[in-house]
Amino acid sequence: MSAVSAEAVSGRVRVQGGGRPRPGREAAFPLAPAARLLPALAAVYRAQLSRARVARIPLLFVATFQSVGIMVLMRGVVDGGDAARAVVAGSSVLVVAFVALNLLAQYFGQLRASGGLDHYATLPVPPAAVVLGAAGAYASFTVPGTVVTAVVGSVLFGLPLGHLWVLAAVIPLSGAALSGLGAALGLLAPRQELATLCGQLGMSAALLLGVLPAAHLPAPIAYARDLLPSTYGVEALAHSFDARPDWLLIAVDLGVCAGVGVLSLAVATWAYRRAAVR
């Protein structure tokens, strides 16, 4: 019986012995196919969503309770009109900011500090799938709290409930923009503590600039408000409370929010690549 030995060299196999191919000849040995973006994205999304359901439910309750509490406090100084619409819309999107921006910045900061990025780097998963999967899971996790906050706020301030279906666009678009920003902050921060600090500051900015009516802000602060990714989701939701909503204006706000989301997720993907090779 002839002895057979196999040697893998750069994805090719050399077979020696009495069988075919003849000694010295190399036979092509196909490598495993690279993971495609969509299947990898779905796998990361399911894993992150399962993890979030277990670990983040108490924090989601805190985020919702916080937003509802802010509306109750503002009810004492805001009677109605544009200010009431701004308070309800800002408080609703604040739930998204708390989870998608604050918690995601902390998560990626902790992942980088603990060496967890090395685990993802060894997997045949595209960097975009890791970032988009985590961002999508955290944004999806905000849906119940955002809906509850919007409904409670509408009842509290006497706003119409008929156009709350706009949340179906506001939540994913605002979530994408804030998740990308949170992931970028967590991945670019040199230390885990700084990532946590950046996430807290970002959520505070969403609170102060999103909940307070824009007409009541000084001009320099109003310009800073325009730079906040969640502002356009807040504006779209606030306009939906009008008796006759301007749907073109709402579509423009959502379009800007979508553009900011694509940009922030692209920056987060670049930050992931940068952090994974260090």
C-alpha positions in Angstrom: 0.0 0.0 0.0 1.5 3.3 -1.0 1.9 6.1 1.6 -0.1 9.2 0.9 0.8 12.6 2.5 -0.9 16.0 2.0 0.6 19.4 2.4 -1.4 22.6 2.3 0.5 25.4 0.7 -1.2 28.7 0.1 -4.6 27.1 -0.5 -3.2 24.3 -2.7 -2.5 20.6 -1.9 0.4 18.4 -3.0 -0.4 14.7 -3.1 2.4 12.2 -3.2 2.3 8.4 -3.7 1.1 5.9 -6.2 -2.2 7.6 -6.9 -3.0 10.5 -9.1 -1.9 13.2 -9.4 1.7 12.2 -10.1 4.4 13.1 -7.5 5.4 16.8 -7.7 2.1 17.9 -9.2 -0.1 20.3 -7.2 -3.9 20.0 -7.2 -6.0 23.1 -6.6 -7.7 23.1 -3.2 -10.6 25.7 -3.0 -10.7 27.9 0.0 -13.9 28.5 1.9 -16.0 31.3 0.3 -15.9 34.7 1.9 -18.9 35.6 4.0 -21.3 37.8 2.1 -22.5 41.0 3.6 -26.2 40.3 4.0 -26.0 36.9 5.7 -23.2 38.1 8.0 -25.2 41.2 8.8 -28.3 39.1 9.7 -26.2 36.8 11.9 -24.6 39.8 13.8 -28.0 41.5 14.1 -29.7 38.4 15.6 -26.8 37.8 18.0 -26.8 41.5 19.2 -30.6 41.6 19.5 -30.6 38.5 21.6 -27.9 40.0 23.8 -29.7 43.2 24.1 -33.0 41.6 25.1 -31.3 40.0 28.1 -29.0 42.8 29.2 -30.7 46.1 28.1 -34.3 45.7 29.2 -33.8 47.5 32.5 -31.9 50.3 30.7 -34.7 50.6 28.2 -37.2 51.0 31.1 -35.0 53.8 32.5 -34.8 55.5 29.1 -38.6 55.4 28.7 -39.2 56.5 32.3 -36.7 59.4 31.9 -38.4 60.7 28.7 -41.9 60.4 30.2 -40.7 62.2 33.4 -39.3 65.0 31.2 -42.6 65.5 29.5 -44.5 65.5 32.8 -42.1 68.3 34.1 -42.4 70.3 30.9 -46.2 70.0 31.1 -46.0 72.6 33.9 -44.5 75.2 31.7 -45.7 74.3 28.2 -49.4 74.5 27.4 -49.5 73.5 23.7 -48.7 74.7 20.3 -45.3 74.3 18.7 -43.6 74.0 22.0 -45.7 71.0 23.0 -45.0 69.3 19.7 -41.3 69.9 20.1 -41.3 68.5 23.7 -43.1 65.3 22.7 -41.1 64.7 19.6 -37.8 65.4 21.3 -38.6 63.2 24.3 -39.6 60.3 22.0 -36.3 60.5 20.0 -34.4 60.8 23.3 -35.2 57.2 23.9 -33.4 56.4 20.7 -30.5 58.6 21.7 -30.1 56.9 25.1 -29.9 53.4 23.7 -28.4 53.9 20.2 -25.9 56.6 21.0 -25.1 56.3 24.6 -25.2 52.6 25.1 -23.6 51.8 21.8 -20.7 54.1 22.5 -20.2 52.3 25.8 -20.5 48.9 24.1 -17.9 49.5 21.4 -15.6 51.2 23.9 -15.8 48.2 26.2 -15.3 45.9 23.3 -12.2 47.7 22.2 -10.7 47.9 25.7 -11.3 44.2 26.5 -9.9 42.9 23.2 -13.3 41.8 21.9 -12.6 43.3 18.5 -9.9 40.7 18.0 -12.6 38.1 18.1 -14.5 39.8 15.3 -11.3 40.4 13.4 -10.6 36.6 13.2 -14.1 35.9 11.8 -14.7 36.0 8.0 -17.3 38.8 8.6 -17.1 42.1 6.7 -16.5 45.1 9.0 -19.7 46.8 7.7 -21.7 43.8 8.9 -20.4 44.1 12.5 -21.2 47.8 12.6 -24.5 47.7 10.9 -25.6 44.6 12.8 -24.9 46.1 16.2 -26.4 49.5 15.1 -29.5 47.8 13.8 -30.0 45.7 16.9 -29.7 48.7 19.3 -32.0 50.8 17.1 -34.6 48.1 17.0 -34.4 47.7 20.7 -35.7 51.3 21.1 -39.0 50.8 19.3 -41.2 49.9 22.3 -40.0 52.8 24.5 -40.2 55.3 21.7 -43.8 54.3 20.8 -44.9 54.4 24.5 -43.3 57.8 25.0 -44.9 59.2 21.9 -48.4 57.9 22.8 -48.1 59.1 26.4 -46.9 62.5 25.4 -49.6 62.9 22.8 -52.3 62.2 25.4 -50.6 64.4 28.0 -50.4 67.4 25.7 -53.6 66.7 23.7 -51.9 66.1 20.4 -53.4 64.0 17.6 -52.5 60.3 17.4 -53.5 59.8 13.8 -50.0 60.3 12.3 -47.8 58.5 14.7 -47.2 56.0 12.0 -44.4 58.4 11.0 -42.4 56.7 13.8 -42.0 53.8 11.4 -39.6 56.0 9.5 -38.3 58.2 12.3 -37.1 55.4 14.5 -34.9 53.5 12.0 -33.5 56.7 10.4 -32.7 58.5 13.7 -31.5 55.2 15.0 -29.1 54.7 12.1 -27.7 58.2 12.5 -27.3 58.0 16.3 -26.0 54.4 16.2 -23.3 55.3 13.7 -22.3 58.3 15.8 -22.3 56.2 19.0 -20.2 53.4 17.4 -17.7 55.9 16.0 -17.3 57.5 19.4 -16.8 54.2 21.1 -14.3 53.0 18.5 -12.3 56.2 18.2 -12.0 57.0 21.9 -8.5 56.0 23.1 -9.9 54.8 26.5 -13.1 53.1 27.6 -13.8 55.8 30.1 -13.7 58.4 27.4 -16.1 56.4 25.2 -18.5 56.4 28.1 -18.1 60.1 28.6 -18.6 60.8 24.9 -21.8 58.7 24.9 -23.1 60.6 28.0 -22.3 64.0 26.4 -24.0 63.0 23.2 -27.2 61.9 25.0 -27.1 65.2 27.0 -26.9 67.1 23.8 -29.9 65.2 22.4 -31.8 66.0 25.6 -31.0 69.7 25.7 -31.2 70.5 22.0 -33.9 68.0 21.1 -36.5 68.5 23.8 -36.3 72.3 24.2 -38.3 74.2 21.5 -36.0 75.6 18.9 -37.6 79.0 19.1 -36.5 79.3 22.7 -32.8 78.7 22.1 -30.2 81.4 21.5 -28.9 81.6 17.9 -25.5 79.9 18.4 -27.2 77.0 20.3 -29.8 76.7 17.5 -27.0 76.3 14.9 -25.4 73.6 17.1 -28.9 71.9 17.1 -28.8 71.7 13.3 -25.6 69.6 13.6 -27.1 67.0 15.8 -28.1 63.9 13.8 -31.4 63.4 15.7 -32.7 66.9 15.1 -34.2 66.0 11.7 -36.0 63.0 13.1 -37.4 65.3 15.9 -38.5 67.9 13.3 -40.2 65.3 11.2 -42.1 63.8 14.1 -43.0 67.3 15.4 -44.5 68.3 12.0 -46.6 65.2 11.9 -48.6 66.5 14.9 -49.9 69.4 12.9 -53.5 69.4 11.9 -52.5 69.4 8.2 -48.9 68.1 8.1 -46.6 69.4 5.4 -45.6 66.0 4.1 -43.0 67.4 1.7 -41.2 69.1 4.7 -41.4 65.8 6.6 -39.9 63.9 3.7 -37.1 66.4 3.4 -36.3 66.1 7.2 -36.3 62.3 6.9 -34.1 62.5 3.8 -31.5 64.6 5.6 -31.7 62.1 8.6 -31.1 59.2 6.2 -28.1 61.0 4.6 -26.6 61.7 8.0 -27.2 58.1 8.9 -25.4 56.7 5.9 -22.5 59.1 6.6 -22.2 58.3 10.3 -22.4 54.5 9.6 -19.6 54.9 7.0 -17.5 56.7 9.6 -18.2 54.0 12.1 -17.2 51.3 9.7 -13.9 53.1 9.0 -13.3 53.5 12.7 -13.9 49.7 13.2 -11.3 48.9 10.5 -8.9 51.3 12.1 -9.4 49.9 15.6 -9.4 46.2 14.5 -5.9 46.4 13.0 -4.3 48.1 16.0 
